[in-house]
Amino acid sequence: MVRNSSQLLVRFGGQVRELRQAAGLSQEAFADRCGLDRTYISGIERGKRNVSLENLEVLAKALNVTLSRLLEEP
């Protein structure tokens, strides 16, 4: 089954937001922890950014989760 990429990005962004909030981090604090711009994090969470494999690893490490946990369906 082929999924619409924009739906995938929105679902992934929701997962990032959920994990970030569960960690008690604001977007700004999370962005600082990742070494990324806050507007980039905002774009990810809104499903507007297609994240690279390298940044997936950065996000997972900043959230203290595995890559597989980060990519789980919410």
N, C-alpha and C positions, 0 to 999 in steps of 0.2 A: 504494500500500500504506500503510495507516494503522498507525502504530506506537504501542504502549502508551507513554504519556507517562512513566510511572515508569521503564521500561526506557531511554528516551531520557535521563532525568536521571541514571541510574546510569552510562550510557556516557559522558556528558559529564563527570560527576564524576571518572570514571577517567582521562579525558584530561587534566583539570586536574591531578590528582594526579601523573600521569606527567610532565607538563611541569614541574611544580613541583619534583619530585624530580630531574629531569634538570638543572634550574637550580641544584641544590644548596641549595634553600631549605627550611627547616622551615615548618610551617603558620604559626607565629607570625611568622617573618621575612617570609613571603609576605603575610600579613594586614597587617603594618605597611607593607609596600611598596604594598599596594593601598589602604590607608586604611580597611580593613574589619575587623570583629571576627573573631578566630580561630575562634569557634564558627560564624560564618557560613561561613567557608572550609571548616570541617569538614563542615558540612551540605551544601555543594555537592559535596564529594568523596564523600560517602556517598549522593548522589542524593536528598537530602531537601529541597533548595532549588531553586526554579525561578527562575533568574537573569534579571534584567531586561537589556534591550539595553544600557543605560548601564553596568551592572556587567560585561557581557561585554567591553566596551571597556576598562574598568579592569583586568580580569584579563589581557587580551591585552597591554596596555602593560606591566604589572608583570612579565609573563613574557618580554617582548621578542619577541613573536610577532605575526603578523597575525591578524585575526579569522578568516580562512579557515583558518589553521593550527589555531587553537584549536577550531574546529568540525569539523575532520576526524575521520573515524571512526578510532578507535585501531587 
